[in-house]
């Protein structure tokens, strides 16, 4: 079952040692910044998480996510990740 935004903000606040209000501001800023990048047609690569990008297609735009090796390992997919 997916986490709600509120649940994610609570997890982030705990990890950062801050308030849920502060974590919510970070989540909102992060989300809006990603959207701004995607509006330009560019992608974003976040080390440890993966790459997000838009691909132009004949019938519109496809949004793609290429998970990092670390995520692939966590999910049990083939990976060369040696950490953890």
N, C-alpha and C positions, 0 to 999 in steps of 0.2 A: 504494500500500500504506500503510495507516495506521501511524502511529508508536505504539510501545508507551508505556506510562506511564514506564518507565525511560528510553527514548530521549528523551521529552519533558523529563523531569527533567534529563537531561544537557545538552540544549539550553538550558534555562532557567538552569542553574548556570553555564554558559559565558557567557551573556548578562549575568547578574547578577554575575559574578566571585566566585562563592561555591562551596561544595561541593555535590555531588549530594545529600548527606544534608540539607543546609539547603534546597535546592530541593524535595526530596521533602516536607519539612515544610510548605512553602508550598503545594505542589500539594494535599496532603491537607487543609490548612486551608481553602483556596479551595473545593475540592470539597464539603467538609462544610458550609461556609457557604452555598453555592448550594443544596444539598439542604435545609437548614433553611428557606431562603426559599420553595422550591417546596412544602414541606410545608404552608405557610400559605396556599397558593393564589396567592401573589403572584408577580410576575415580577422580572427583573433586567435593566437596560440597562447595558451596558458600552461606553462611548464608544470607537469605533474597532473594536469587535468586533461588537456588535449586541445585540438584545434576546432574552431567553429568557423564555418564559411558559407557563403551563398554562391550558388552555381546557376548561371543563366541557362535556361532551357527553352526550347521552342514554345512550350506551353506555359511558361512562367519561370519562376525562380524556385530552386530547391535549396533547402537549408540542410547543411551537412555537419555532422560532428564526427571527428576522428579521435577516439580516445587515446590517451597516453599509454605508454607501456605499463605504467603503474596501475592504471585503471583496468587495463586488459588482464593483468595478473590477478587483481582483486576479483574480477568477474570470471576467472578461470579460463580466459581465452589465451591463445598462444602468445607468449610474451618473452622478451629478453631482459625484462626488468630484474635487477639483482638486489634492490634495496629491501627494506623491511626485514 
